[in-house]
């Protein structure tokens, strides 16, 4: 698997997406069928981040010149990290945030809504106390997790065996989504309530259904149950209105 890491201090839009006088592939094409990790996401230039929107949607990069155009593949998994605020202590269980009023929201607003919409899962990671780190607990072993993931991927490969270029839930179109990600009346009501209360977009709706379908696959369930849907909704934390106060 390809694994590329991009740092905010040395990446331009051309370096990320590709281009130049003689077109060359960028970091996202070098990450094709792999992972692109962006550290300190809000510190990237806004223009650099925005050029990723279309490749994330289409899984391809098109570079046009006067007499020709070039297409590069860009089917990659985007993983990004960020602090909750400039000082790093917003929502910290023990330390107080020292950022001035409005600074936290301004910091988060560096990531546009349309870009966040294209990221399937948003997870807020809070600091872990020493007592929790040192406590002995029974946890699921990595090999067990791997087995569930491999099994779920095989289920998805079988599901899309007749769909050329589609191998997993993340790659399906909106039309396929309606066929594959069917939910019952209880699920419909749950998702409707979440959409209204959290102010989610139509694209977020699609992402939630795809994630719920994957959670169901990992659970070995043929249908998307309400608990799968509820878990998928919880993974849209940065979409929530007032997340930063």
Biotite code that builds the C-alpha atoms (Angstrom):
import biotite.structure as struc

atoms = struc.array([
    struc.Atom([0.000, 0.000, 0.000], chain_id="A", res_id=1, res_name="UNK", atom_name="CA", element="C"),
    struc.Atom([1.221, 3.503, -0.856], chain_id="A", res_id=2, res_name="UNK", atom_name="CA", element="C"),
    struc.Atom([1.588, 5.858, 2.106], chain_id="A", res_id=3, res_name="UNK", atom_name="CA", element="C"),
    struc.Atom([2.291, 9.553, 1.533], chain_id="A", res_id=4, res_name="UNK", atom_name="CA", element="C"),
    struc.Atom([2.614, 12.270, 4.189], chain_id="A", res_id=5, res_name="UNK", atom_name="CA", element="C"),
    struc.Atom([2.223, 15.947, 3.355], chain_id="A", res_id=6, res_name="UNK", atom_name="CA", element="C"),
    struc.Atom([3.304, 18.771, 5.668], chain_id="A", res_id=7, res_name="UNK", atom_name="CA", element="C"),
    struc.Atom([1.688, 22.196, 5.686], chain_id="A", res_id=8, res_name="UNK", atom_name="CA", element="C"),
    struc.Atom([4.985, 24.113, 5.405], chain_id="A", res_id=9, res_name="UNK", atom_name="CA", element="C"),
    struc.Atom([6.066, 22.815, 2.006], chain_id="A", res_id=10, res_name="UNK", atom_name="CA", element="C"),
    struc.Atom([2.987, 21.843, -0.018], chain_id="A", res_id=11, res_name="UNK", atom_name="CA", element="C"),
    struc.Atom([1.507, 23.838, -2.892], chain_id="A", res_id=12, res_name="UNK", atom_name="CA", element="C"),
    struc.Atom([-1.640, 22.998, -4.818], chain_id="A", res_id=13, res_name="UNK", atom_name="CA", element="C"),
    struc.Atom([0.505, 21.778, -7.740], chain_id="A", res_id=14, res_name="UNK", atom_name="CA", element="C"),
    struc.Atom([2.557, 19.544, -5.425], chain_id="A", res_id=15, res_name="UNK", atom_name="CA", element="C"),
    struc.Atom([-0.617, 18.073, -3.946], chain_id="A", res_id=16, res_name="UNK", atom_name="CA", element="C"),
    struc.Atom([-2.796, 17.612, -7.041], chain_id="A", res_id=17, res_name="UNK", atom_name="CA", element="C"),
    struc.Atom([-0.225, 17.698, -9.827], chain_id="A", res_id=18, res_name="UNK", atom_name="CA", element="C"),
    struc.Atom([0.442, 20.007, -12.747], chain_id="A", res_id=19, res_name="UNK", atom_name="CA", element="C"),
    struc.Atom([3.271, 22.220, -13.883], chain_id="A", res_id=20, res_name="UNK", atom_name="CA", element="C"),
    struc.Atom([4.520, 23.209, -17.344], chain_id="A", res_id=21, res_name="UNK", atom_name="CA", element="C"),
    struc.Atom([5.150, 19.546, -18.060], chain_id="A", res_id=22, res_name="UNK", atom_name="CA", element="C"),
    struc.Atom([2.300, 17.878, -16.109], chain_id="A", res_id=23, res_name="UNK", atom_name="CA", element="C"),
    struc.Atom([3.458, 15.640, -13.290], chain_id="A", res_id=24, res_name="UNK", atom_name="CA", element="C"),
    struc.Atom([1.389, 13.664, -10.763], chain_id="A", res_id=25, res_name="UNK", atom_name="CA", element="C"),
    struc.Atom([1.011, 15.152, -7.295], chain_id="A", res_id=26, res_name="UNK", atom_name="CA", element="C"),
    struc.Atom([0.896, 13.631, -3.826], chain_id="A", res_id=27, res_name="UNK", atom_name="CA", element="C"),
    struc.Atom([-2.708, 12.451, -4.174], chain_id="A", res_id=28, res_name="UNK", atom_name="CA", element="C"),
    struc.Atom([-1.907, 10.450, -7.321], chain_id="A", res_id=29, res_name="UNK", atom_name="CA", element="C"),
    struc.Atom([1.215, 9.028, -5.692], chain_id="A", res_id=30, res_name="UNK", atom_name="CA", element="C"),
    struc.Atom([-1.167, 7.878, -2.935], chain_id="A", res_id=31, res_name="UNK", atom_name="CA", element="C"),
    struc.Atom([-3.429, 6.042, -5.412], chain_id="A", res_id=32, res_name="UNK", atom_name="CA", element="C"),
    struc.Atom([-4.806, 2.863, -3.788], chain_id="A", res_id=33, res_name="UNK", atom_name="CA", element="C"),
    struc.Atom([-3.085, 3.952, -0.589], chain_id="A", res_id=34, res_name="UNK", atom_name="CA", element="C"),
    struc.Atom([-3.197, 6.542, 2.189], chain_id="A", res_id=35, res_name="UNK", atom_name="CA", element="C"),
    struc.Atom([-2.497, 10.290, 2.120], chain_id="A", res_id=36, res_name="UNK", atom_name="CA", element="C"),
    struc.Atom([-1.883, 11.698, 5.601], chain_id="A", res_id=37, res_name="UNK", atom_name="CA", element="C"),
    struc.Atom([-2.174, 15.462, 6.147], chain_id="A", res_id=38, res_name="UNK", atom_name="CA", element="C"),
    struc.Atom([-0.836, 16.599, 9.510], chain_id="A", res_id=39, res_name="UNK", atom_name="CA", element="C"),
    struc.Atom([-2.109, 19.839, 11.118], chain_id="A", res_id=40, res_name="UNK", atom_name="CA", element="C"),
    struc.Atom([-4.892, 20.230, 8.556], chain_id="A", res_id=41, res_name="UNK", atom_name="CA", element="C"),
    struc.Atom([-5.915, 23.870, 9.348], chain_id="A", res_id=42, res_name="UNK", atom_name="CA", element="C"),
    struc.Atom([-2.332, 25.027, 8.833], chain_id="A", res_id=43, res_name="UNK", atom_name="CA", element="C"),
    struc.Atom([-2.443, 24.193, 5.117], chain_id="A", res_id=44, res_name="UNK", atom_name="CA", element="C"),
    struc.Atom([-3.310, 27.057, 2.808], chain_id="A", res_id=45, res_name="UNK", atom_name="CA", element="C"),
    struc.Atom([-7.030, 27.202, 2.039], chain_id="A", res_id=46, res_name="UNK", atom_name="CA", element="C"),
    struc.Atom([-6.346, 27.071, -1.701], chain_id="A", res_id=47, res_name="UNK", atom_name="CA", element="C"),
    struc.Atom([-4.270, 23.905, -1.264], chain_id="A", res_id=48, res_name="UNK", atom_name="CA", element="C"),
    struc.Atom([-7.065, 22.144, 0.632], chain_id="A", res_id=49, res_name="UNK", atom_name="CA", element="C"),
    struc.Atom([-9.823, 23.216, -1.740], chain_id="A", res_id=50, res_name="UNK", atom_name="CA", element="C"),
    struc.Atom([-8.151, 21.659, -4.795], chain_id="A", res_id=51, res_name="UNK", atom_name="CA", element="C"),
    struc.Atom([-8.660, 18.248, -3.168], chain_id="A", res_id=52, res_name="UNK", atom_name="CA", element="C"),
    struc.Atom([-12.439, 18.475, -3.244], chain_id="A", res_id=53, res_name="UNK", atom_name="CA", element="C"),
    struc.Atom([-12.991, 17.231, -6.786], chain_id="A", res_id=54, res_name="UNK", atom_name="CA", element="C"),
    struc.Atom([-10.387, 14.436, -6.693], chain_id="A", res_id=55, res_name="UNK", atom_name="CA", element="C"),
    struc.Atom([-11.973, 13.182, -3.460], chain_id="A", res_id=56, res_name="UNK", atom_name="CA", element="C"),
    struc.Atom([-15.323, 13.055, -5.243], chain_id="A", res_id=57, res_name="UNK", atom_name="CA", element="C"),
    struc.Atom([-14.279, 11.722, -8.666], chain_id="A", res_id=58, res_name="UNK", atom_name="CA", element="C"),
    struc.Atom([-11.168, 9.708, -7.651], chain_id="A", res_id=59, res_name="UNK", atom_name="CA", element="C"),
    struc.Atom([-9.347, 11.137, -10.652], chain_id="A", res_id=60, res_name="UNK", atom_name="CA", element="C"),
    struc.Atom([-7.301, 14.275, -11.408], chain_id="A", res_id=61, res_name="UNK", atom_name="CA", element="C"),
    struc.Atom([-7.622, 16.056, -14.745], chain_id="A", res_id=62, res_name="UNK", atom_name="CA", element="C"),
    struc.Atom([-4.932, 18.561, -15.739], chain_id="A", res_id=63, res_name="UNK", atom_name="CA", element="C"),
    struc.Atom([-5.849, 20.613, -18.791], chain_id="A", res_id=64, res_name="UNK", atom_name="CA", element="C"),
    struc.Atom([-3.468, 22.455, -21.079], chain_id="A", res_id=65, res_name="UNK", atom_name="CA", element="C"),
    struc.Atom([-4.073, 24.408, -24.290], chain_id="A", res_id=66, res_name="UNK", atom_name="CA", element="C"),
    struc.Atom([-3.566, 21.444, -26.647], chain_id="A", res_id=67, res_name="UNK", atom_name="CA", element="C"),
    struc.Atom([-4.106, 18.426, -24.401], chain_id="A", res_id=68, res_name="UNK", atom_name="CA", element="C"),
    struc.Atom([-5.326, 17.150, -21.063], chain_id="A", res_id=69, res_name="UNK", atom_name="CA", element="C"),
    struc.Atom([-3.893, 14.512, -18.749], chain_id="A", res_id=70, res_name="UNK", atom_name="CA", element="C"),
    struc.Atom([-5.726, 12.300, -16.284], chain_id="A", res_id=71, res_name="UNK", atom_name="CA", element="C"),
    struc.Atom([-4.075, 10.797, -13.201], chain_id="A", res_id=72, res_name="UNK", atom_name="CA", element="C"),
    struc.Atom([-5.733, 8.257, -10.885], chain_id="A", res_id=73, res_name="UNK", atom_name="CA", element="C"),
    struc.Atom([-6.530, 9.519, -7.379], chain_id="A", res_id=74, res_name="UNK", atom_name="CA", element="C"),
    struc.Atom([-8.382, 6.788, -5.508], chain_id="A", res_id=75, res_name="UNK", atom_name="CA", element="C"),
    struc.Atom([-6.797, 7.355, -2.115], chain_id="A", res_id=76, res_name="UNK", atom_name="CA", element="C"),
    struc.Atom([-7.780, 7.284, 1.544], chain_id="A", res_id=77, res_name="UNK", atom_name="CA", element="C"),
    struc.Atom([-7.424, 10.710, 3.133], chain_id="A", res_id=78, res_name="UNK", atom_name="CA", element="C"),
    struc.Atom([-6.401, 10.751, 6.791], chain_id="A", res_id=79, res_name="UNK", atom_name="CA", element="C"),
    struc.Atom([-5.929, 14.117, 8.486], chain_id="A", res_id=80, res_name="UNK", atom_name="CA", element="C"),
    struc.Atom([-5.219, 15.367, 11.995], chain_id="A", res_id=81, res_name="UNK", atom_name="CA", element="C"),
    struc.Atom([-5.724, 18.710, 13.690], chain_id="A", res_id=82, res_name="UNK", atom_name="CA", element="C"),
    struc.Atom([-5.706, 20.339, 17.112], chain_id="A", res_id=83, res_name="UNK", atom_name="CA", element="C"),
    struc.Atom([-9.094, 21.472, 18.481], chain_id="A", res_id=84, res_name="UNK", atom_name="CA", element="C"),
    struc.Atom([-7.794, 25.065, 18.679], chain_id="A", res_id=85, res_name="UNK", atom_name="CA", element="C"),
    struc.Atom([-4.515, 27.013, 18.347], chain_id="A", res_id=86, res_name="UNK", atom_name="CA", element="C"),
    struc.Atom([-3.480, 26.383, 21.980], chain_id="A", res_id=87, res_name="UNK", atom_name="CA", element="C"),
    struc.Atom([-4.584, 22.741, 21.798], chain_id="A", res_id=88, res_name="UNK", atom_name="CA", element="C"),
    struc.Atom([-6.693, 22.639, 24.955], chain_id="A", res_id=89, res_name="UNK", atom_name="CA", element="C"),
    struc.Atom([-10.244, 23.253, 23.771], chain_id="A", res_id=90, res_name="UNK", atom_name="CA", element="C"),
    struc.Atom([-12.530, 20.578, 25.315], chain_id="A", res_id=91, res_name="UNK", atom_name="CA", element="C"),
    struc.Atom([-9.603, 19.293, 27.405], chain_id="A", res_id=92, res_name="UNK", atom_name="CA", element="C"),
    struc.Atom([-10.920, 17.517, 30.531], chain_id="A", res_id=93, res_name="UNK", atom_name="CA", element="C"),
    struc.Atom([-8.308, 19.058, 32.863], chain_id="A", res_id=94, res_name="UNK", atom_name="CA", element="C"),
    struc.Atom([-6.662, 22.101, 31.241], chain_id="A", res_id=95, res_name="UNK", atom_name="CA", element="C"),
    struc.Atom([-8.347, 25.362, 30.262], chain_id="A", res_id=96, res_name="UNK", atom_name="CA", element="C"),
    struc.Atom([-8.276, 26.711, 26.721], chain_id="A", res_id=97, res_name="UNK", atom_name="CA", element="C"),
    struc.Atom([-6.536, 30.107, 26.621], chain_id="A", res_id=98, res_name="UNK", atom_name="CA", element="C"),
    struc.Atom([-7.726, 31.110, 23.145], chain_id="A", res_id=99, res_name="UNK", atom_name="CA", element="C"),
    struc.Atom([-9.580, 34.429, 22.907], chain_id="A", res_id=100, res_name="UNK", atom_name="CA", element="C"),
    struc.Atom([-13.355, 34.429, 22.153], chain_id="A", res_id=101, res_name="UNK", atom_name="CA", element="C"),
    struc.Atom([-14.068, 33.480, 18.552], chain_id="A", res_id=102, res_name="UNK", atom_name="CA", element="C"),
    struc.Atom([-10.563, 32.184, 17.900], chain_id="A", res_id=103, res_name="UNK", atom_name="CA", element="C"),
    struc.Atom([-11.558, 28.527, 18.134], chain_id="A", res_id=104, res_name="UNK", atom_name="CA", element="C"),
    struc.Atom([-14.333, 28.908, 15.572], chain_id="A", res_id=105, res_name="UNK", atom_name="CA", element="C"),
    struc.Atom([-12.050, 30.933, 13.305], chain_id="A", res_id=106, res_name="UNK", atom_name="CA", element="C"),
    struc.Atom([-9.447, 28.178, 13.528], chain_id="A", res_id=107, res_name="UNK", atom_name="CA", element="C"),
    struc.Atom([-11.970, 25.453, 12.663], chain_id="A", res_id=108, res_name="UNK", atom_name="CA", element="C"),
    struc.Atom([-13.398, 27.545, 9.831], chain_id="A", res_id=109, res_name="UNK", atom_name="CA", element="C"),
    struc.Atom([-10.086, 27.171, 7.991], chain_id="A", res_id=110, res_name="UNK", atom_name="CA", element="C"),
    struc.Atom([-11.520, 23.808, 6.938], chain_id="A", res_id=111, res_name="UNK", atom_name="CA", element="C"),
    struc.Atom([-14.432, 24.492, 4.611], chain_id="A", res_id=112, res_name="UNK", atom_name="CA", element="C"),
    struc.Atom([-17.781, 22.751, 4.925], chain_id="A", res_id=113, res_name="UNK", atom_name="CA", element="C"),
    struc.Atom([-17.578, 21.232, 1.422], chain_id="A", res_id=114, res_name="UNK", atom_name="CA", element="C"),
    struc.Atom([-14.213, 19.627, 2.263], chain_id="A", res_id=115, res_name="UNK", atom_name="CA", element="C"),
    struc.Atom([-15.493, 18.272, 5.593], chain_id="A", res_id=116, res_name="UNK", atom_name="CA", element="C"),
    struc.Atom([-18.492, 16.848, 3.744], chain_id="A", res_id=117, res_name="UNK", atom_name="CA", element="C"),
    struc.Atom([-16.128, 14.685, 1.710], chain_id="A", res_id=118, res_name="UNK", atom_name="CA", element="C"),
    struc.Atom([-14.451, 13.197, 4.791], chain_id="A", res_id=119, res_name="UNK", atom_name="CA", element="C"),
    struc.Atom([-16.469, 10.196, 5.941], chain_id="A", res_id=120, res_name="UNK", atom_name="CA", element="C"),
    struc.Atom([-15.473, 10.018, 9.593], chain_id="A", res_id=121, res_name="UNK", atom_name="CA", element="C"),
    struc.Atom([-14.667, 12.799, 12.079], chain_id="A", res_id=122, res_name="UNK", atom_name="CA", element="C"),
    struc.Atom([-13.407, 11.567, 15.444], chain_id="A", res_id=123, res_name="UNK", atom_name="CA", element="C"),
    struc.Atom([-12.632, 13.808, 18.415], chain_id="A", res_id=124, res_name="UNK", atom_name="CA", element="C"),
    struc.Atom([-9.792, 12.256, 20.431], chain_id="A", res_id=125, res_name="UNK", atom_name="CA", element="C"),
    struc.Atom([-9.671, 13.490, 24.028], chain_id="A", res_id=126, res_name="UNK", atom_name="CA", element="C"),
    struc.Atom([-6.564, 13.108, 26.232], chain_id="A", res_id=127, res_name="UNK", atom_name="CA", element="C"),
    struc.Atom([-6.291, 9.881, 28.225], chain_id="A", res_id=128, res_name="UNK", atom_name="CA", element="C"),
    struc.Atom([-5.485, 10.146, 31.933], chain_id="A", res_id=129, res_name="UNK", atom_name="CA", element="C"),
    struc.Atom([-2.609, 8.272, 33.564], chain_id="A", res_id=130, res_name="UNK", atom_name="CA", element="C"),
    struc.Atom([-5.028, 6.047, 35.496], chain_id="A", res_id=131, res_name="UNK", atom_name="CA", element="C"),
    struc.Atom([-6.662, 4.931, 32.265], chain_id="A", res_id=132, res_name="UNK", atom_name="CA", element="C"),
    struc.Atom([-3.305, 4.341, 30.584], chain_id="A", res_id=133, res_name="UNK", atom_name="CA", element="C"),
    struc.Atom([-1.988, 2.266, 33.468], chain_id="A", res_id=134, res_name="UNK", atom_name="CA", element="C"),
    struc.Atom([-5.187, 0.320, 34.131], chain_id="A", res_id=135, res_name="UNK", atom_name="CA", element="C"),
    struc.Atom([-5.354, -3.295, 33.057], chain_id="A", res_id=136, res_name="UNK", atom_name="CA", element="C"),
    struc.Atom([-8.287, -3.999, 30.810], chain_id="A", res_id=137, res_name="UNK", atom_name="CA", element="C"),
    struc.Atom([-9.425, -6.632, 28.384], chain_id="A", res_id=138, res_name="UNK", atom_name="CA", element="C"),
    struc.Atom([-9.381, -5.303, 24.837], chain_id="A", res_id=139, res_name="UNK", atom_name="CA", element="C"),
    struc.Atom([-9.934, -6.777, 21.408], chain_id="A", res_id=140, res_name="UNK", atom_name="CA", element="C"),
    struc.Atom([-6.725, -7.999, 19.840], chain_id="A", res_id=141, res_name="UNK", atom_name="CA", element="C"),
    struc.Atom([-5.500, -6.548, 16.554], chain_id="A", res_id=142, res_name="UNK", atom_name="CA", element="C"),
    struc.Atom([-5.640, -9.934, 14.858], chain_id="A", res_id=143, res_name="UNK", atom_name="CA", element="C"),
    struc.Atom([-9.356, -10.185, 15.648], chain_id="A", res_id=144, res_name="UNK", atom_name="CA", element="C"),
    struc.Atom([-9.976, -6.718, 14.216], chain_id="A", res_id=145, res_name="UNK", atom_name="CA", element="C"),
    struc.Atom([-8.040, -7.649, 11.088], chain_id="A", res_id=146, res_name="UNK", atom_name="CA", element="C"),
    struc.Atom([-10.104, -10.783, 10.621], chain_id="A", res_id=147, res_name="UNK", atom_name="CA", element="C"),
    struc.Atom([-13.341, -8.786, 10.800], chain_id="A", res_id=148, res_name="UNK", atom_name="CA", element="C"),
    struc.Atom([-12.018, -6.213, 8.324], chain_id="A", res_id=149, res_name="UNK", atom_name="CA", element="C"),
    struc.Atom([-10.857, -8.859, 5.841], chain_id="A", res_id=150, res_name="UNK", atom_name="CA", element="C"),
    struc.Atom([-14.218, -10.624, 6.102], chain_id="A", res_id=151, res_name="UNK", atom_name="CA", element="C"),
    struc.Atom([-16.107, -7.359, 5.552], chain_id="A", res_id=152, res_name="UNK", atom_name="CA", element="C"),
    struc.Atom([-13.977, -6.512, 2.504], chain_id="A", res_id=153, res_name="UNK", atom_name="CA", element="C"),
    struc.Atom([-14.721, -9.922, 1.003], chain_id="A", res_id=154, res_name="UNK", atom_name="CA", element="C"),
    struc.Atom([-18.440, -9.300, 1.510], chain_id="A", res_id=155, res_name="UNK", atom_name="CA", element="C"),
    struc.Atom([-18.138, -5.965, -0.297], chain_id="A", res_id=156, res_name="UNK", atom_name="CA", element="C"),
    struc.Atom([-16.103, -7.429, -3.149], chain_id="A", res_id=157, res_name="UNK", atom_name="CA", element="C"),
    struc.Atom([-18.809, -10.049, -3.674], chain_id="A", res_id=158, res_name="UNK", atom_name="CA", element="C"),
    struc.Atom([-21.523, -7.386, -3.480], chain_id="A", res_id=159, res_name="UNK", atom_name="CA", element="C"),
    struc.Atom([-19.952, -5.308, -6.253], chain_id="A", res_id=160, res_name="UNK", atom_name="CA", element="C"),
    struc.Atom([-18.546, -8.109, -8.394], chain_id="A", res_id=161, res_name="UNK", atom_name="CA", element="C"),
    struc.Atom([-20.674, -6.957, -11.354], chain_id="A", res_id=162, res_name="UNK", atom_name="CA", element="C"),
    struc.Atom([-19.774, -3.274, -10.933], chain_id="A", res_id=163, res_name="UNK", atom_name="CA", element="C"),
    struc.Atom([-16.577, -2.434, -12.797], chain_id="A", res_id=164, res_name="UNK", atom_name="CA", element="C"),
    struc.Atom([-14.166, -0.304, -10.790], chain_id="A", res_id=165, res_name="UNK", atom_name="CA", element="C"),
    struc.Atom([-16.138, -0.666, -7.549], chain_id="A", res_id=166, res_name="UNK", atom_name="CA", element="C"),
    struc.Atom([-14.617, -2.806, -4.813], chain_id="A", res_id=167, res_name="UNK", atom_name="CA", element="C"),
    struc.Atom([-15.928, -1.308, -1.559], chain_id="A", res_id=168, res_name="UNK", atom_name="CA", element="C"),
    struc.Atom([-18.760, 0.801, -0.129], chain_id="A", res_id=169, res_name="UNK", atom_name="CA", element="C"),
    struc.Atom([-16.812, 4.055, -0.371], chain_id="A", res_id=170, res_name="UNK", atom_name="CA", element="C"),
    struc.Atom([-16.675, 3.802, -4.178], chain_id="A", res_id=171, res_name="UNK", atom_name="CA", element="C"),
    struc.Atom([-20.384, 3.437, -4.948], chain_id="A", res_id=172, res_name="UNK", atom_name="CA", element="C"),
    struc.Atom([-22.373, 6.099, -6.794], chain_id="A", res_id=173, res_name="UNK", atom_name="CA", element="C"),
    struc.Atom([-25.481, 7.861, -5.488], chain_id="A", res_id=174, res_name="UNK", atom_name="CA", element="C"),
    struc.Atom([-27.635, 5.565, -7.629], chain_id="A", res_id=175, res_name="UNK", atom_name="CA", element="C"),
    struc.Atom([-26.012, 2.441, -6.183], chain_id="A", res_id=176, res_name="UNK", atom_name="CA", element="C"),
    struc.Atom([-26.343, 3.933, -2.704], chain_id="A", res_id=177, res_name="UNK", atom_name="CA", element="C"),
    struc.Atom([-30.146, 3.774, -2.899], chain_id="A", res_id=178, res_name="UNK", atom_name="CA", element="C"),
    struc.Atom([-29.944, 0.083, -3.805], chain_id="A", res_id=179, res_name="UNK", atom_name="CA", element="C"),
    struc.Atom([-27.271, -1.024, -1.355], chain_id="A", res_id=180, res_name="UNK", atom_name="CA", element="C"),
    struc.Atom([-27.912, 1.176, 1.693], chain_id="A", res_id=181, res_name="UNK", atom_name="CA", element="C"),
    struc.Atom([-31.602, 0.628, 2.335], chain_id="A", res_id=182, res_name="UNK", atom_name="CA", element="C"),
    struc.Atom([-32.871, 1.417, 5.844], chain_id="A", res_id=183, res_name="UNK", atom_name="CA", element="C"),
    struc.Atom([-36.184, 0.732, 7.576], chain_id="A", res_id=184, res_name="UNK", atom_name="CA", element="C"),
    struc.Atom([-38.717, 3.275, 8.851], chain_id="A", res_id=185, res_name="UNK", atom_name="CA", element="C"),
    struc.Atom([-37.024, 3.563, 12.257], chain_id="A", res_id=186, res_name="UNK", atom_name="CA", element="C"),
    struc.Atom([-33.708, 4.232, 10.556], chain_id="A", res_id=187, res_name="UNK", atom_name="CA", element="C"),
    struc.Atom([-35.301, 6.793, 8.257], chain_id="A", res_id=188, res_name="UNK", atom_name="CA", element="C"),
    struc.Atom([-36.733, 8.660, 11.238], chain_id="A", res_id=189, res_name="UNK", atom_name="CA", element="C"),
    struc.Atom([-33.415, 8.572, 13.092], chain_id="A", res_id=190, res_name="UNK", atom_name="CA", element="C"),
    struc.Atom([-31.508, 9.929, 10.089], chain_id="A", res_id=191, res_name="UNK", atom_name="CA", element="C"),
    struc.Atom([-34.144, 12.593, 9.412], chain_id="A", res_id=192, res_name="UNK", atom_name="CA", element="C"),
    struc.Atom([-33.912, 13.824, 13.004], chain_id="A", res_id=193, res_name="UNK", atom_name="CA", element="C"),
    struc.Atom([-30.102, 13.906, 12.830], chain_id="A", res_id=194, res_name="UNK", atom_name="CA", element="C"),
    struc.Atom([-30.147, 15.813, 9.541], chain_id="A", res_id=195, res_name="UNK", atom_name="CA", element="C"),
    struc.Atom([-32.483, 18.457, 10.977], chain_id="A", res_id=196, res_name="UNK", atom_name="CA", element="C"),
    struc.Atom([-30.822, 18.855, 14.371], chain_id="A", res_id=197, res_name="UNK", atom_name="CA", element="C"),
    struc.Atom([-27.224, 18.825, 13.152], chain_id="A", res_id=198, res_name="UNK", atom_name="CA", element="C"),
    struc.Atom([-27.842, 20.759, 9.947], chain_id="A", res_id=199, res_name="UNK", atom_name="CA", element="C"),
    struc.Atom([-26.206, 18.101, 7.798], chain_id="A", res_id=200, res_name="UNK", atom_name="CA", element="C"),
    struc.Atom([-25.874, 18.408, 4.020], chain_id="A", res_id=201, res_name="UNK", atom_name="CA", element="C"),
    struc.Atom([-27.077, 16.017, 1.319], chain_id="A", res_id=202, res_name="UNK", atom_name="CA", element="C"),
    struc.Atom([-23.484, 14.858, 0.812], chain_id="A", res_id=203, res_name="UNK", atom_name="CA", element="C"),
    struc.Atom([-23.175, 14.114, 4.544], chain_id="A", res_id=204, res_name="UNK", atom_name="CA", element="C"),
    struc.Atom([-26.363, 12.057, 4.229], chain_id="A", res_id=205, res_name="UNK", atom_name="CA", element="C"),
    struc.Atom([-24.712, 9.873, 1.586], chain_id="A", res_id=206, res_name="UNK", atom_name="CA", element="C"),
    struc.Atom([-21.551, 9.520, 3.664], chain_id="A", res_id=207, res_name="UNK", atom_name="CA", element="C"),
    struc.Atom([-23.501, 8.455, 6.743], chain_id="A", res_id=208, res_name="UNK", atom_name="CA", element="C"),
    struc.Atom([-25.278, 5.725, 4.797], chain_id="A", res_id=209, res_name="UNK", atom_name="CA", element="C"),
    struc.Atom([-22.002, 4.409, 3.337], chain_id="A", res_id=210, res_name="UNK", atom_name="CA", element="C"),
    struc.Atom([-20.354, 4.325, 6.766], chain_id="A", res_id=211, res_name="UNK", atom_name="CA", element="C"),
    struc.Atom([-23.439, 2.651, 8.278], chain_id="A", res_id=212, res_name="UNK", atom_name="CA", element="C"),
    struc.Atom([-23.300, 0.011, 5.525], chain_id="A", res_id=213, res_name="UNK", atom_name="CA", element="C"),
    struc.Atom([-19.639, -0.663, 6.369], chain_id="A", res_id=214, res_name="UNK", atom_name="CA", element="C"),
    struc.Atom([-20.383, -0.863, 10.103], chain_id="A", res_id=215, res_name="UNK", atom_name="CA", element="C"),
    struc.Atom([-23.120, -3.397, 9.317], chain_id="A", res_id=216, res_name="UNK", atom_name="CA", element="C"),
    struc.Atom([-20.661, -5.406, 7.197], chain_id="A", res_id=217, res_name="UNK", atom_name="CA", element="C"),
    struc.Atom([-18.157, -5.433, 10.058], chain_id="A", res_id=218, res_name="UNK", atom_name="CA", element="C"),
    struc.Atom([-20.957, -6.579, 12.344], chain_id="A", res_id=219, res_name="UNK", atom_name="CA", element="C"),
    struc.Atom([-21.833, -9.400, 9.962], chain_id="A", res_id=220, res_name="UNK", atom_name="CA", element="C"),
    struc.Atom([-25.304, -7.957, 9.412], chain_id="A", res_id=221, res_name="UNK", atom_name="CA", element="C"),
    struc.Atom([-27.102, -8.208, 6.077], chain_id="A", res_id=222, res_name="UNK", atom_name="CA", element="C"),
    struc.Atom([-29.211, -5.135, 6.845], chain_id="A", res_id=223, res_name="UNK", atom_name="CA", element="C"),
    struc.Atom([-28.360, -1.696, 8.208], chain_id="A", res_id=224, res_name="UNK", atom_name="CA", element="C"),
    struc.Atom([-29.838, -1.591, 11.718], chain_id="A", res_id=225, res_name="UNK", atom_name="CA", element="C"),
    struc.Atom([-30.584, 1.550, 13.750], chain_id="A", res_id=226, res_name="UNK", atom_name="CA", element="C"),
    struc.Atom([-27.516, 0.978, 15.960], chain_id="A", res_id=227, res_name="UNK", atom_name="CA", element="C"),
    struc.Atom([-25.292, 0.935, 12.865], chain_id="A", res_id=228, res_name="UNK", atom_name="CA", element="C"),
    struc.Atom([-26.882, 4.169, 11.682], chain_id="A", res_id=229, res_name="UNK", atom_name="CA", element="C"),
    struc.Atom([-26.564, 5.808, 15.098], chain_id="A", res_id=230, res_name="UNK", atom_name="CA", element="C"),
    struc.Atom([-22.861, 4.970, 15.236], chain_id="A", res_id=231, res_name="UNK", atom_name="CA", element="C"),
    struc.Atom([-22.301, 6.414, 11.744], chain_id="A", res_id=232, res_name="UNK", atom_name="CA", element="C"),
    struc.Atom([-24.057, 9.643, 12.744], chain_id="A", res_id=233, res_name="UNK", atom_name="CA", element="C"),
    struc.Atom([-21.740, 9.982, 15.752], chain_id="A", res_id=234, res_name="UNK", atom_name="CA", element="C"),
    struc.Atom([-18.810, 10.078, 13.322], chain_id="A", res_id=235, res_name="UNK", atom_name="CA", element="C"),
    struc.Atom([-19.899, 13.483, 11.946], chain_id="A", res_id=236, res_name="UNK", atom_name="CA", element="C"),
    struc.Atom([-18.792, 15.521, 14.985], chain_id="A", res_id=237, res_name="UNK", atom_name="CA", element="C"),
    struc.Atom([-17.300, 18.440, 13.031], chain_id="A", res_id=238, res_name="UNK", atom_name="CA", element="C"),
    struc.Atom([-20.558, 18.894, 11.121], chain_id="A", res_id=239, res_name="UNK", atom_name="CA", element="C"),
    struc.Atom([-22.451, 19.726, 14.268], chain_id="A", res_id=240, res_name="UNK", atom_name="CA", element="C"),
    struc.Atom([-23.592, 23.307, 14.669], chain_id="A", res_id=241, res_name="UNK", atom_name="CA", element="C"),
    struc.Atom([-21.894, 24.976, 17.618], chain_id="A", res_id=242, res_name="UNK", atom_name="CA", element="C"),
    struc.Atom([-19.178, 22.324, 17.903], chain_id="A", res_id=243, res_name="UNK", atom_name="CA", element="C"),
    struc.Atom([-16.755, 25.049, 18.891], chain_id="A", res_id=244, res_name="UNK", atom_name="CA", element="C"),
    struc.Atom([-19.189, 26.964, 21.070], chain_id="A", res_id=245, res_name="UNK", atom_name="CA", element="C"),
])
